[in-house]
């Protein structure tokens, strides 16, 4: 067998994509095979295979967007997903792939903002053996080859640097890729879905995004609404995430108090669905029984945890006292800031910011 394309295998209860490609010398002599493994990491809230049935929402306009996306799925044309951060753009991309004729082939995603520019090109297009200092001696295939026959999802496309925009444009125009260090082009057969929370038209006017690339990506466009425009869907989404979190944290039949429900419904959700996931996970961890109360609802702010007043003037002060005691409780339990952050489901930086805000001293917890 000369090739293996994106075969899913399991090693020690982890799923991997296996690829095998033949290797040739510069003279064209067959040298052997290159095998690569890439771990498939699944999100807590959804599996890697998503259909439109998995997308929660009864809002009329939102259902119309889903129907439009289904219709676009049957075409091979590029799709641009736009909307605020956390509105579910990757979930839509996966559902579109699942609805398409490419559904049995790979779906490969990459975040254009998460990888340094100097590494992103090799991630996209791959490279040949010894093509640059530090390169893998056997070379590496890029995501376009990895997704052959399937779908490539380019998240945060607005962050792609101008040089790589030109290379991506050529890929879309020629349907060919050239790995770094190679003199040969390879045919490419993938469908491209891209996403951004930025205004690409504004970036074009500023000279930081190519107009010709925009038109290639924007054959079909889907604008996803923020959660604040789908308030009627909040109870359904809340119940959905709580079921998942109940299983993860082994807490059965978790419910919301009426005060907690009111807070969730009245909140503006600037971080959208992703923020809702974070808030609910935090609440599930903080509750000591099966009922989430208003003091367990802690919203994300730029300086870490912070709550908001809904009805009572002294609510913020009450919550602050509660949070300080709660942080101390978990610091004493888990013995270090890093372990505490990990176990209560927040970042190390956010917990440090909260410790500083409440002036929590080391001797209050380290020696207890």
SEPA-331624 format. One record per residue (C-alpha): residue number from 1; residue in three letters; x, y, z. Coordinates in steps of 0.02 Angstrom, whole numbers. Example, Ala and Ser with C-alpha at 12.3 -4.5 7.8 and 13.67 -1.06 7.14 Angstrom:
BEGIN
num | residuo | east | north | up
1 | ALA | 615 | -225 | 390 $
2 | SER | 684 | -53 | 357 $
***
This chain:
BEGIN
num | residuo | east | north | up
1 | UNK | 0 | 0 | 0 $
2 | UNK | 77 | 167 | -55 $
3 | UNK | -38 | 286 | 38 $
4 | UNK | -143 | 293 | 196 $
5 | UNK | -253 | 447 | 207 $
6 | UNK | -320 | 504 | 376 $
7 | UNK | -358 | 334 | 449 $
8 | UNK | -423 | 345 | 628 $
9 | UNK | -333 | 229 | 749 $
10 | UNK | -336 | 214 | 938 $
11 | UNK | -182 | 205 | 1049 $
12 | UNK | -205 | 194 | 1238 $
13 | UNK | -384 | 259 | 1228 $
14 | UNK | -333 | 410 | 1123 $
15 | UNK | -386 | 435 | 942 $
16 | UNK | -259 | 480 | 808 $
17 | UNK | -259 | 516 | 622 $
18 | UNK | -133 | 403 | 532 $
19 | UNK | -58 | 456 | 366 $
20 | UNK | 71 | 361 | 264 $
21 | UNK | 160 | 434 | 112 $
22 | UNK | 301 | 364 | 3 $
23 | UNK | 471 | 449 | 11 $
24 | UNK | 582 | 474 | -142 $
25 | UNK | 760 | 536 | -162 $
26 | UNK | 803 | 687 | -269 $
27 | UNK | 841 | 562 | -409 $
28 | UNK | 666 | 491 | -394 $
29 | UNK | 717 | 327 | -309 $
30 | UNK | 593 | 255 | -184 $
31 | UNK | 666 | 264 | -9 $
32 | UNK | 526 | 205 | 105 $
33 | UNK | 371 | 278 | 188 $
34 | UNK | 336 | 425 | 303 $
35 | UNK | 208 | 389 | 439 $
36 | UNK | 131 | 531 | 538 $
37 | UNK | 11 | 528 | 686 $
38 | UNK | -95 | 676 | 739 $
39 | UNK | -199 | 665 | 897 $
40 | UNK | -384 | 702 | 877 $
41 | UNK | -432 | 814 | 1023 $
42 | UNK | -617 | 828 | 1058 $
43 | UNK | -704 | 973 | 1142 $
44 | UNK | -791 | 944 | 1309 $
45 | UNK | -956 | 1004 | 1240 $
46 | UNK | -960 | 915 | 1072 $
47 | UNK | -881 | 771 | 981 $
48 | UNK | -777 | 797 | 825 $
49 | UNK | -923 | 737 | 716 $
50 | UNK | -1062 | 866 | 724 $
51 | UNK | -1224 | 876 | 628 $
52 | UNK | -1352 | 1015 | 618 $
53 | UNK | -1459 | 916 | 740 $
54 | UNK | -1326 | 950 | 872 $
55 | UNK | -1345 | 1139 | 857 $
56 | UNK | -1464 | 1199 | 992 $
57 | UNK | -1587 | 1339 | 957 $
58 | UNK | -1772 | 1370 | 920 $
59 | UNK | -1758 | 1555 | 880 $
60 | UNK | -1845 | 1582 | 712 $
61 | UNK | -1705 | 1683 | 631 $
62 | UNK | -1575 | 1562 | 696 $
63 | UNK | -1669 | 1414 | 621 $
64 | UNK | -1671 | 1506 | 455 $
65 | UNK | -1482 | 1524 | 465 $
66 | UNK | -1467 | 1337 | 496 $
67 | UNK | -1574 | 1300 | 343 $
68 | UNK | -1467 | 1416 | 238 $
69 | UNK | -1309 | 1330 | 299 $
70 | UNK | -1383 | 1161 | 254 $
71 | UNK | -1419 | 1224 | 79 $
72 | UNK | -1240 | 1289 | 59 $
73 | UNK | -1171 | 1123 | 121 $
74 | UNK | -1215 | 1035 | -41 $
75 | UNK | -1102 | 1149 | -142 $
76 | UNK | -912 | 1139 | -149 $
77 | UNK | -896 | 1328 | -147 $
78 | UNK | -802 | 1416 | -8 $
79 | UNK | -901 | 1476 | 143 $
80 | UNK | -858 | 1622 | 258 $
81 | UNK | -930 | 1614 | 434 $
82 | UNK | -936 | 1782 | 523 $
83 | UNK | -994 | 1834 | 695 $
84 | UNK | -932 | 1879 | 868 $
85 | UNK | -811 | 1767 | 960 $
86 | UNK | -897 | 1619 | 1042 $
87 | UNK | -1051 | 1611 | 929 $
88 | UNK | -1015 | 1433 | 870 $
89 | UNK | -928 | 1460 | 704 $
90 | UNK | -825 | 1300 | 715 $
91 | UNK | -979 | 1200 | 762 $
92 | UNK | -1066 | 1265 | 606 $
93 | UNK | -913 | 1223 | 501 $
94 | UNK | -915 | 1044 | 565 $
95 | UNK | -1102 | 1028 | 534 $
96 | UNK | -1082 | 1093 | 356 $
97 | UNK | -946 | 963 | 327 $
98 | UNK | -1057 | 825 | 398 $
99 | UNK | -1200 | 877 | 283 $
100 | UNK | -1089 | 884 | 128 $
101 | UNK | -1038 | 750 | 5 $
102 | UNK | -866 | 755 | 87 $
103 | UNK | -933 | 696 | 255 $
104 | UNK | -839 | 530 | 252 $
105 | UNK | -674 | 618 | 221 $
106 | UNK | -571 | 718 | 349 $
107 | UNK | -617 | 882 | 430 $
108 | UNK | -457 | 973 | 480 $
109 | UNK | -459 | 1140 | 570 $
110 | UNK | -323 | 1266 | 609 $
111 | UNK | -329 | 1429 | 706 $
112 | UNK | -233 | 1559 | 605 $
113 | UNK | -208 | 1668 | 760 $
114 | UNK | -143 | 1531 | 874 $
115 | UNK | 14 | 1485 | 777 $
116 | UNK | 163 | 1602 | 749 $
117 | UNK | 180 | 1664 | 570 $
118 | UNK | 347 | 1576 | 546 $
119 | UNK | 267 | 1408 | 587 $
120 | UNK | 96 | 1432 | 509 $
121 | UNK | 157 | 1412 | 330 $
122 | UNK | 229 | 1241 | 367 $
123 | UNK | 69 | 1191 | 458 $
124 | UNK | -34 | 1239 | 307 $
125 | UNK | 74 | 1174 | 166 $
126 | UNK | 198 | 1054 | 246 $
127 | UNK | 382 | 1043 | 203 $
128 | UNK | 510 | 926 | 130 $
129 | UNK | 653 | 844 | 224 $
130 | UNK | 790 | 966 | 275 $
131 | UNK | 701 | 1116 | 201 $
132 | UNK | 749 | 1229 | 346 $
133 | UNK | 845 | 1227 | 510 $
134 | UNK | 752 | 1126 | 641 $
135 | UNK | 639 | 1040 | 515 $
136 | UNK | 591 | 859 | 541 $
137 | UNK | 716 | 751 | 449 $
138 | UNK | 576 | 657 | 364 $
139 | UNK | 476 | 810 | 314 $
140 | UNK | 296 | 846 | 361 $
141 | UNK | 129 | 853 | 272 $
142 | UNK | 21 | 1007 | 292 $
143 | UNK | -163 | 1017 | 333 $
144 | UNK | -215 | 1031 | 151 $
145 | UNK | -139 | 860 | 116 $
146 | UNK | -205 | 795 | 281 $
147 | UNK | -382 | 845 | 231 $
148 | UNK | -372 | 777 | 54 $
149 | UNK | -549 | 746 | -10 $
150 | UNK | -624 | 831 | 142 $
151 | UNK | -638 | 1003 | 221 $
152 | UNK | -511 | 1128 | 287 $
153 | UNK | -576 | 1250 | 418 $
154 | UNK | -472 | 1409 | 432 $
155 | UNK | -524 | 1492 | 595 $
156 | UNK | -484 | 1676 | 628 $
157 | UNK | -438 | 1701 | 445 $
158 | UNK | -429 | 1889 | 475 $
159 | UNK | -267 | 1862 | 572 $
160 | UNK | -176 | 1781 | 425 $
161 | UNK | -24 | 1884 | 374 $
162 | UNK | -15 | 1963 | 203 $
163 | UNK | 119 | 1846 | 137 $
164 | UNK | 19 | 1691 | 178 $
165 | UNK | -139 | 1772 | 109 $
166 | UNK | -52 | 1774 | -62 $
167 | UNK | -5 | 1591 | -47 $
168 | UNK | -181 | 1542 | 6 $
169 | UNK | -254 | 1639 | -140 $
170 | UNK | -145 | 1539 | -259 $
171 | UNK | -204 | 1377 | -179 $
172 | UNK | -385 | 1428 | -207 $
173 | UNK | -353 | 1482 | -386 $
174 | UNK | -240 | 1340 | -444 $
175 | UNK | -305 | 1199 | -333 $
176 | UNK | -123 | 1152 | -303 $
177 | UNK | -3 | 1165 | -156 $
178 | UNK | 186 | 1168 | -146 $
179 | UNK | 267 | 1112 | 18 $
180 | UNK | 408 | 1220 | 84 $
181 | UNK | 572 | 1166 | 3 $
182 | UNK | 488 | 1071 | -138 $
183 | UNK | 501 | 1108 | -324 $
184 | UNK | 346 | 1006 | -363 $
185 | UNK | 164 | 1053 | -345 $
186 | UNK | 30 | 934 | -284 $
187 | UNK | -152 | 932 | -334 $
188 | UNK | -271 | 982 | -195 $
189 | UNK | -451 | 927 | -174 $
190 | UNK | -525 | 1008 | -20 $
191 | UNK | -671 | 1120 | 22 $
192 | UNK | -624 | 1277 | 120 $
193 | UNK | -729 | 1352 | 259 $
194 | UNK | -658 | 1504 | 346 $
195 | UNK | -715 | 1605 | 496 $
196 | UNK | -681 | 1773 | 575 $
197 | UNK | -747 | 1890 | 708 $
198 | UNK | -667 | 2038 | 621 $
199 | UNK | -736 | 2155 | 487 $
200 | UNK | -641 | 2097 | 333 $
201 | UNK | -707 | 2240 | 226 $
202 | UNK | -630 | 2361 | 350 $
203 | UNK | -465 | 2265 | 346 $
204 | UNK | -468 | 2276 | 156 $
205 | UNK | -489 | 2466 | 165 $
206 | UNK | -344 | 2473 | 289 $
207 | UNK | -235 | 2372 | 170 $
208 | UNK | -210 | 2223 | 286 $
209 | UNK | -321 | 2097 | 196 $
210 | UNK | -321 | 2055 | 11 $
211 | UNK | -480 | 2097 | -83 $
212 | UNK | -451 | 1956 | -209 $
213 | UNK | -434 | 1829 | -68 $
214 | UNK | -592 | 1896 | 15 $
215 | UNK | -693 | 1865 | -142 $
216 | UNK | -625 | 1688 | -155 $
217 | UNK | -673 | 1650 | 25 $
218 | UNK | -838 | 1742 | 25 $
219 | UNK | -934 | 1646 | -110 $
220 | UNK | -1062 | 1599 | 23 $
221 | UNK | -1074 | 1697 | 185 $
222 | UNK | -1160 | 1653 | 348 $
223 | UNK | -1175 | 1782 | 487 $
224 | UNK | -1202 | 1701 | 657 $
225 | UNK | -1302 | 1803 | 784 $
226 | UNK | -1237 | 1842 | 959 $
227 | UNK | -1320 | 1752 | 1104 $
228 | UNK | -1401 | 1913 | 1168 $
229 | UNK | -1510 | 1909 | 1012 $
230 | UNK | -1567 | 1732 | 1053 $
231 | UNK | -1629 | 1755 | 1232 $
232 | UNK | -1769 | 1629 | 1210 $
233 | UNK | -1637 | 1495 | 1176 $
234 | UNK | -1541 | 1526 | 1338 $
235 | UNK | -1643 | 1403 | 1447 $
236 | UNK | -1624 | 1263 | 1319 $
237 | UNK | -1437 | 1293 | 1299 $
238 | UNK | -1416 | 1301 | 1488 $
239 | UNK | -1502 | 1133 | 1513 $
240 | UNK | -1398 | 1055 | 1373 $
241 | UNK | -1231 | 1109 | 1448 $
242 | UNK | -1283 | 1065 | 1626 $
243 | UNK | -1319 | 885 | 1572 $
244 | UNK | -1144 | 870 | 1500 $
245 | UNK | -1063 | 951 | 1652 $
246 | UNK | -1163 | 844 | 1773 $
247 | UNK | -1087 | 689 | 1694 $
248 | UNK | -912 | 761 | 1690 $
249 | UNK | -911 | 811 | 1873 $
250 | UNK | -1015 | 664 | 1933 $
251 | UNK | -1153 | 777 | 2002 $
252 | UNK | -1324 | 710 | 1958 $
253 | UNK | -1481 | 811 | 1923 $
254 | UNK | -1405 | 983 | 1940 $
255 | UNK | -1537 | 1120 | 1936 $
256 | UNK | -1542 | 1309 | 1940 $
257 | UNK | -1625 | 1414 | 2072 $
258 | UNK | -1749 | 1544 | 2009 $
259 | UNK | -1627 | 1684 | 2051 $
260 | UNK | -1490 | 1598 | 1951 $
261 | UNK | -1606 | 1575 | 1802 $
262 | UNK | -1652 | 1759 | 1806 $
263 | UNK | -1469 | 1811 | 1808 $
264 | UNK | -1427 | 1699 | 1660 $
265 | UNK | -1574 | 1761 | 1556 $
266 | UNK | -1546 | 1946 | 1592 $
267 | UNK | -1357 | 1942 | 1561 $
268 | UNK | -1295 | 2011 | 1394 $
269 | UNK | -1168 | 1870 | 1361 $
270 | UNK | -1028 | 1969 | 1277 $
271 | UNK | -930 | 1807 | 1262 $
272 | UNK | -1080 | 1716 | 1188 $
273 | UNK | -1097 | 1526 | 1198 $
274 | UNK | -915 | 1500 | 1245 $
275 | UNK | -938 | 1615 | 1396 $
276 | UNK | -1097 | 1522 | 1443 $
277 | UNK | -999 | 1358 | 1444 $
278 | UNK | -867 | 1435 | 1558 $
279 | UNK | -994 | 1514 | 1677 $
280 | UNK | -1094 | 1353 | 1695 $
281 | UNK | -941 | 1245 | 1718 $
282 | UNK | -880 | 1362 | 1854 $
283 | UNK | -1051 | 1358 | 1938 $
284 | UNK | -1057 | 1167 | 1935 $
285 | UNK | -886 | 1160 | 2018 $
286 | UNK | -931 | 1289 | 2150 $
287 | UNK | -1097 | 1216 | 2205 $
288 | UNK | -1086 | 1097 | 2352 $
289 | UNK | -1255 | 1018 | 2316 $
290 | UNK | -1363 | 994 | 2162 $
291 | UNK | -1433 | 1171 | 2153 $
292 | UNK | -1341 | 1315 | 2071 $
293 | UNK | -1380 | 1477 | 2162 $
294 | UNK | -1350 | 1657 | 2110 $
295 | UNK | -1186 | 1667 | 2208 $
296 | UNK | -1117 | 1527 | 2099 $
297 | UNK | -1146 | 1627 | 1939 $
298 | UNK | -982 | 1718 | 1912 $
299 | UNK | -959 | 1806 | 1746 $
300 | UNK | -798 | 1831 | 1650 $
301 | UNK | -721 | 2003 | 1653 $
302 | UNK | -551 | 2068 | 1596 $
303 | UNK | -478 | 2058 | 1770 $
304 | UNK | -539 | 1883 | 1805 $
305 | UNK | -693 | 1835 | 1904 $
306 | UNK | -821 | 1968 | 1935 $
307 | UNK | -1006 | 1970 | 1968 $
308 | UNK | -1141 | 2098 | 1933 $
309 | UNK | -1281 | 2171 | 2036 $
310 | UNK | -1453 | 2121 | 1978 $
311 | UNK | -1572 | 2174 | 2113 $
312 | UNK | -1488 | 2202 | 2281 $
313 | UNK | -1372 | 2351 | 2307 $
314 | UNK | -1255 | 2251 | 2418 $
315 | UNK | -1251 | 2098 | 2305 $
316 | UNK | -1078 | 2138 | 2237 $
317 | UNK | -1005 | 2157 | 2411 $
318 | UNK | -1086 | 1995 | 2469 $
319 | UNK | -1019 | 1900 | 2320 $
320 | UNK | -845 | 1973 | 2344 $
321 | UNK | -839 | 1910 | 2523 $
322 | UNK | -904 | 1742 | 2466 $
323 | UNK | -776 | 1730 | 2326 $
324 | UNK | -632 | 1772 | 2442 $
325 | UNK | -681 | 1637 | 2565 $
326 | UNK | -710 | 1514 | 2425 $
327 | UNK | -540 | 1546 | 2348 $
328 | UNK | -458 | 1524 | 2518 $
329 | UNK | -552 | 1361 | 2543 $
330 | UNK | -488 | 1288 | 2380 $
331 | UNK | -311 | 1355 | 2402 $
332 | UNK | -304 | 1265 | 2569 $
333 | UNK | -372 | 1107 | 2488 $
334 | UNK | -262 | 1100 | 2333 $
335 | UNK | -104 | 1175 | 2413 $
336 | UNK | -46 | 1277 | 2262 $
337 | UNK | -113 | 1414 | 2149 $
338 | UNK | -86 | 1310 | 1991 $
339 | UNK | -174 | 1156 | 2060 $
340 | UNK | -317 | 1262 | 2125 $
341 | UNK | -342 | 1348 | 1957 $
342 | UNK | -344 | 1180 | 1869 $
343 | UNK | -470 | 1102 | 1987 $
344 | UNK | -594 | 1246 | 1991 $
345 | UNK | -588 | 1268 | 1802 $
346 | UNK | -504 | 1438 | 1779 $
347 | UNK | -337 | 1495 | 1711 $
348 | UNK | -184 | 1518 | 1821 $
349 | UNK | -178 | 1703 | 1774 $
350 | UNK | -359 | 1736 | 1819 $
351 | UNK | -339 | 1657 | 1990 $
352 | UNK | -182 | 1759 | 2026 $
353 | UNK | -277 | 1918 | 1979 $
354 | UNK | -416 | 1872 | 2099 $
355 | UNK | -293 | 1834 | 2239 $
356 | UNK | -216 | 2006 | 2214 $
357 | UNK | -385 | 2091 | 2211 $
358 | UNK | -436 | 2014 | 2377 $
359 | UNK | -263 | 2038 | 2453 $
360 | UNK | -252 | 1854 | 2499 $
361 | UNK | -86 | 1825 | 2587 $
362 | UNK | 15 | 1664 | 2580 $
363 | UNK | 6 | 1637 | 2767 $
364 | UNK | -184 | 1631 | 2757 $
365 | UNK | -180 | 1463 | 2666 $
366 | UNK | -5 | 1391 | 2645 $
367 | UNK | 18 | 1343 | 2828 $
368 | UNK | -160 | 1287 | 2862 $
***
